[in-house]
Amino acid sequence: MIQLTAQTTILLATKPADFRCGIDGLAAVCRLHLKQDPRCGTLFVFINRSKTMIRTLAYDGTGFWLMTKRLSKGKFTGWPKGNSTMNAIELRSLLSGNDHSHFQKIN
């Protein structure tokens, strides 16, 4: 089971992801583009090109979780220009469709 705590690292990917690729494809994005091990305990957050869907990828020690949120109307706004981190409260707000142009950019 996935538990978001204050210690959970949440990483947002910069570029829109191809959601047809599923778990293996997003894990490859983590390794190749984000330079992160997808099994490291980080929750990875991806957006689709049209900014209407978000997917999160996480590893809980026994397997991967892939979760999708699709807005009924509108788009996710304020997506960062560079790879960024956020906390669980900010993720909850983002998944509610709120603007988040103040994400903490990482190098």
Contacts in CASP RR format, 6 or more apart in sequence:
PFRMAT RR
TARGET T0000
AUTHOR 0000-0000-0000
METHOD contacts of the structure
MODEL  1
MIQLTAQTTILLATKPADFRCGIDGLAAVCRLHLKQDPRCGTLFVFINRS
KTMIRTLAYDGTGFWLMTKRLSKGKFTGWPKGNSTMNAIELRSLLSGNDH
SHFQKIN
1 60 0 8 1.000
2 43 0 8 1.000
2 58 0 8 1.000
2 60 0 8 1.000
2 65 0 8 1.000
4 10 0 8 1.000
4 43 0 8 1.000
4 88 0 8 1.000
4 91 0 8 1.000
5 88 0 8 1.000
6 87 0 8 1.000
6 88 0 8 1.000
8 41 0 8 1.000
8 42 0 8 1.000
8 43 0 8 1.000
8 88 0 8 1.000
9 41 0 8 1.000
9 42 0 8 1.000
9 43 0 8 1.000
9 85 0 8 1.000
10 42 0 8 1.000
10 43 0 8 1.000
10 45 0 8 1.000
10 85 0 8 1.000
10 86 0 8 1.000
10 87 0 8 1.000
10 88 0 8 1.000
10 90 0 8 1.000
10 91 0 8 1.000
11 34 0 8 1.000
11 36 0 8 1.000
11 42 0 8 1.000
11 43 0 8 1.000
11 44 0 8 1.000
11 45 0 8 1.000
11 83 0 8 1.000
11 84 0 8 1.000
11 85 0 8 1.000
11 106 0 8 1.000
12 45 0 8 1.000
12 47 0 8 1.000
12 79 0 8 1.000
12 80 0 8 1.000
12 83 0 8 1.000
12 84 0 8 1.000
12 85 0 8 1.000
12 86 0 8 1.000
12 103 0 8 1.000
13 29 0 8 1.000
13 33 0 8 1.000
13 34 0 8 1.000
13 44 0 8 1.000
13 45 0 8 1.000
13 46 0 8 1.000
13 47 0 8 1.000
13 83 0 8 1.000
14 80 0 8 1.000
14 81 0 8 1.000
14 82 0 8 1.000
14 83 0 8 1.000
14 84 0 8 1.000
15 33 0 8 1.000
16 46 0 8 1.000
16 47 0 8 1.000
16 48 0 8 1.000
16 49 0 8 1.000
16 51 0 8 1.000
17 26 0 8 1.000
17 29 0 8 1.000
17 46 0 8 1.000
17 47 0 8 1.000
17 48 0 8 1.000
17 55 0 8 1.000
19 46 0 8 1.000
19 48 0 8 1.000
19 53 0 8 1.000
19 55 0 8 1.000
19 68 0 8 1.000
21 28 0 8 1.000
21 29 0 8 1.000
22 66 0 8 1.000
23 57 0 8 1.000
23 64 0 8 1.000
23 66 0 8 1.000
26 38 0 8 1.000
26 44 0 8 1.000
26 46 0 8 1.000
26 55 0 8 1.000
26 57 0 8 1.000
26 66 0 8 1.000
27 38 0 8 1.000
27 57 0 8 1.000
27 64 0 8 1.000
29 46 0 8 1.000
30 36 0 8 1.000
30 37 0 8 1.000
30 38 0 8 1.000
30 44 0 8 1.000
30 57 0 8 1.000
31 37 0 8 1.000
31 38 0 8 1.000
34 44 0 8 1.000
34 83 0 8 1.000
36 42 0 8 1.000
36 44 0 8 1.000
38 44 0 8 1.000
38 57 0 8 1.000
38 59 0 8 1.000
38 64 0 8 1.000
39 59 0 8 1.000
39 61 0 8 1.000
40 59 0 8 1.000
41 58 0 8 1.000
41 59 0 8 1.000
42 58 0 8 1.000
43 56 0 8 1.000
43 57 0 8 1.000
43 58 0 8 1.000
43 91 0 8 1.000
44 56 0 8 1.000
44 57 0 8 1.000
44 58 0 8 1.000
45 54 0 8 1.000
45 55 0 8 1.000
45 56 0 8 1.000
45 86 0 8 1.000
45 91 0 8 1.000
45 94 0 8 1.000
46 54 0 8 1.000
46 55 0 8 1.000
46 56 0 8 1.000
46 57 0 8 1.000
47 53 0 8 1.000
47 54 0 8 1.000
47 55 0 8 1.000
47 76 0 8 1.000
47 79 0 8 1.000
48 54 0 8 1.000
48 55 0 8 1.000
50 75 0 8 1.000
51 75 0 8 1.000
51 76 0 8 1.000
51 77 0 8 1.000
51 79 0 8 1.000
52 70 0 8 1.000
52 71 0 8 1.000
52 74 0 8 1.000
52 75 0 8 1.000
52 76 0 8 1.000
53 68 0 8 1.000
53 69 0 8 1.000
53 70 0 8 1.000
53 71 0 8 1.000
54 68 0 8 1.000
54 69 0 8 1.000
54 76 0 8 1.000
54 94 0 8 1.000
54 95 0 8 1.000
55 66 0 8 1.000
55 67 0 8 1.000
55 68 0 8 1.000
55 69 0 8 1.000
56 65 0 8 1.000
56 66 0 8 1.000
56 67 0 8 1.000
57 64 0 8 1.000
57 65 0 8 1.000
57 66 0 8 1.000
58 64 0 8 1.000
58 65 0 8 1.000
58 67 0 8 1.000
59 65 0 8 1.000
69 95 0 8 1.000
71 97 0 8 1.000
76 94 0 8 1.000
76 97 0 8 1.000
77 97 0 8 1.000
77 99 0 8 1.000
77 100 0 8 1.000
77 101 0 8 1.000
78 99 0 8 1.000
78 100 0 8 1.000
78 101 0 8 1.000
79 100 0 8 1.000
80 100 0 8 1.000
80 101 0 8 1.000
80 103 0 8 1.000
80 105 0 8 1.000
81 105 0 8 1.000
82 105 0 8 1.000
82 106 0 8 1.000
83 105 0 8 1.000
83 106 0 8 1.000
84 103 0 8 1.000
84 104 0 8 1.000
84 105 0 8 1.000
84 106 0 8 1.000
85 103 0 8 1.000
85 104 0 8 1.000
85 106 0 8 1.000
86 94 0 8 1.000
86 100 0 8 1.000
86 103 0 8 1.000
86 104 0 8 1.000
90 100 0 8 1.000
90 103 0 8 1.000
93 100 0 8 1.000
94 100 0 8 1.000
END
